[in-house]
């Protein structure tokens, strides 16, 4: 499990590879840039090497263009992933200047927004996912924008329960203890 702290965001990640596989199609990344950060969870379709290639290709594009709006980033990934198995992904872009988070998901990578204010209504909100496959069938893309202090969790196959991401087939738990303006946890599992 990795953990990186900055004044803008705290994050953690864990990944598991299926038994018998040397590589996984699950990738996560946090790209910091002046005044912001991009959080990405990408799941290449399938398992092993054939799933790892599109996931890595998507992360490379996201790293190169991290400052761009999330809609443009998904479109860039779509172009780069044509001819591969494709991937599903969710992105969240944090901007320090206006305290906003803009997020977008294609496929089944779940995102959960937890508001830092305990009196906020609603306290938590799930990312509205668009059906499709980046690199094959891209849906109409609309991003959601949220302002204020938040906690964001992205999930590639885990279940949300009692403020924790609990992996289906492992006993590890990932939690995030809010520090800085934003706090988030990222978990990927094959």
matplotlib code that plots the C-alpha trace (Angstrom):
import matplotlib.pyplot as plt

x = [0.0, 1.4, 0.6, 1.5, 0.7, 0.6, -1.1, -3.9, -4.6, -3.8, -4.2, -3.5, -3.7, -3.6, -3.6, -3.8, -3.0, -5.0, -3.2, -1.2, -1.0, 2.1, 0.3, -3.0, -5.2, -6.0, -4.1, -4.4, -2.5, -2.5, -0.9, -0.1, 0.2, 0.4, -2.8, -4.4, -4.4, -5.9, -7.0, -7.5, -8.6, -8.4, -9.5, -8.3, -10.8, -10.0, -7.1, -3.3, -1.1, -3.9, -5.7, -2.5, -1.6, -4.7, -4.6, -1.0, -1.7, -4.5, -2.4, 0.4, -2.1, -3.5, -0.1, 0.9, -2.4, -3.4, -4.2, -6.9, -10.6, -11.8, -14.0, -11.0, -8.9, -11.5, -11.6, -7.8, -7.8, -10.5, -8.4, -5.3, -7.1, -8.7, -7.6, -7.1, -9.5, -10.3, -10.8, -13.3, -12.2, -13.1, -11.3, -11.5, -9.8, -9.2, -8.6, -7.2, -8.1, -11.8, -11.9, -13.7, -13.6, -14.8, -15.3, -16.4, -16.7, -17.1, -17.9, -18.0, -15.3, -17.3, -16.6, -18.0, -17.8, -17.9, -18.4, -16.0, -18.8, -20.8, -23.9, -23.8, -26.8, -26.3, -23.3, -22.2, -22.8, -21.9, -20.4, -22.9, -21.3, -21.9, -22.1, -19.4, -15.8, -13.1, -11.4, -14.6, -18.0, -17.7, -21.0, -22.0, -19.7, -20.9, -18.7, -20.1, -18.6, -18.5, -17.1, -15.9, -14.0, -14.5, -13.3, -13.4, -13.0, -12.6, -13.3, -12.6, -14.6, -14.7, -17.8, -18.5, -19.4, -19.3, -16.9, -14.4, -13.6, -13.7, -12.3, -14.5, -11.9, -9.3, -9.4, -7.4, -9.2, -8.4, -9.5, -8.7, -8.3, -9.0, -6.1, -5.5, -8.3, -9.1, -8.7, -9.2, -8.5, -8.0, -8.2, -7.8, -8.3, -8.3]
y = [0.0, 3.4, 6.7, 10.2, 13.5, 17.0, 20.1, 19.5, 15.7, 12.6, 9.3, 5.6, 2.7, -1.1, -3.6, -7.4, -9.6, -12.7, -16.0, -17.3, -13.8, -11.7, -8.5, -6.9, -4.6, -2.4, 0.8, 3.9, 7.1, 10.5, 13.2, 16.5, 19.7, 23.4, 24.2, 20.8, 17.0, 14.3, 11.0, 8.1, 4.5, 2.5, -1.1, -2.7, -5.2, -8.8, -10.1, -10.3, -8.9, -8.2, -6.1, -4.4, -2.9, -0.6, 0.3, 1.4, 3.3, 5.2, 6.1, 7.4, 9.7, 10.9, 11.6, 13.7, 15.7, 15.8, 19.5, 19.2, 18.9, 15.3, 15.1, 15.9, 13.4, 10.6, 11.5, 11.4, 8.0, 6.8, 7.7, 6.1, 2.9, 2.2, -1.2, -2.6, -4.4, -1.0, 0.0, 1.4, 4.4, 7.1, 10.4, 13.2, 16.5, 18.7, 22.5, 24.3, 27.9, 27.4, 24.3, 22.2, 18.5, 17.5, 13.9, 11.5, 7.7, 5.4, 1.8, 0.3, 2.0, 3.3, 6.7, 7.9, 11.5, 12.1, 15.6, 16.7, 18.7, 16.2, 18.3, 18.4, 17.0, 14.6, 13.4, 11.0, 10.9, 8.3, 9.1, 8.7, 6.2, 6.1, 2.7, 2.1, 1.2, 3.7, 2.7, 1.1, 2.5, 5.9, 7.4, 11.0, 12.6, 15.0, 15.8, 16.6, 19.5, 19.7, 22.4, 22.5, 20.1, 16.5, 13.0, 10.8, 7.1, 5.2, 1.5, -1.1, -4.1, -3.6, -2.9, 0.2, -0.4, 1.8, 4.3, 1.7, 0.0, -3.7, -6.0, -8.9, -11.6, -10.2, -9.1, -5.9, -2.6, 0.8, 3.9, 7.5, 9.8, 13.3, 15.7, 18.7, 20.3, 16.9, 13.4, 10.2, 6.5, 4.6, 0.8, -1.5, -5.2, -7.9]
z = [0.0, -0.9, 0.7, -0.4, 1.5, 0.1, 1.2, -1.3, -1.1, 0.8, -0.9, -0.6, -3.0, -2.9, -5.8, -6.0, -9.0, -9.6, -8.6, -11.5, -13.2, -13.2, -14.2, -13.6, -15.6, -12.6, -12.4, -10.2, -10.3, -8.6, -10.7, -9.0, -10.9, -9.8, -8.1, -8.5, -8.7, -10.9, -9.3, -11.7, -11.4, -14.6, -15.2, -18.5, -19.7, -18.9, -16.9, -17.0, -19.7, -22.2, -19.6, -18.4, -21.7, -22.2, -18.5, -18.8, -22.0, -20.4, -17.4, -19.7, -21.4, -18.1, -16.8, -19.8, -19.9, -16.2, -16.2, -18.8, -18.0, -17.2, -20.4, -22.6, -20.7, -21.3, -25.0, -25.2, -23.6, -25.9, -29.0, -27.5, -26.6, -30.0, -31.2, -27.7, -25.4, -23.9, -20.3, -17.8, -15.7, -13.3, -12.9, -10.3, -10.8, -7.8, -8.2, -5.2, -6.5, -6.3, -4.0, -6.6, -7.6, -11.1, -11.7, -14.5, -14.8, -17.8, -17.0, -13.5, -11.5, -8.5, -6.9, -3.6, -2.4, 1.3, 2.5, 5.3, 7.0, 9.1, 8.8, 4.9, 3.1, 1.4, 3.4, 0.6, -3.1, -5.7, -9.0, -11.8, -14.1, -17.9, -19.5, -22.1, -22.8, -23.3, -26.6, -28.0, -27.1, -25.6, -24.2, -24.0, -21.5, -18.7, -15.7, -12.2, -10.2, -6.4, -4.2, -0.6, 1.5, 0.4, 0.7, -2.4, -2.7, -6.0, -6.1, -8.8, -7.6, -3.9, -1.7, 0.2, 3.8, 7.0, 5.6, 4.5, 1.3, 2.0, -0.6, -1.7, -1.4, 1.0, 4.6, 4.0, 4.5, 3.3, 5.2, 4.8, 7.8, 6.3, 6.3, 4.1, 2.1, 0.5, 1.5, -0.6, -0.9, -4.0, -4.2, -7.2, -7.2, -10.0]

ax = plt.figure().add_subplot(projection="3d")
ax.plot(x, y, z, "-o")
ax.set_aspect("equal")
plt.show()
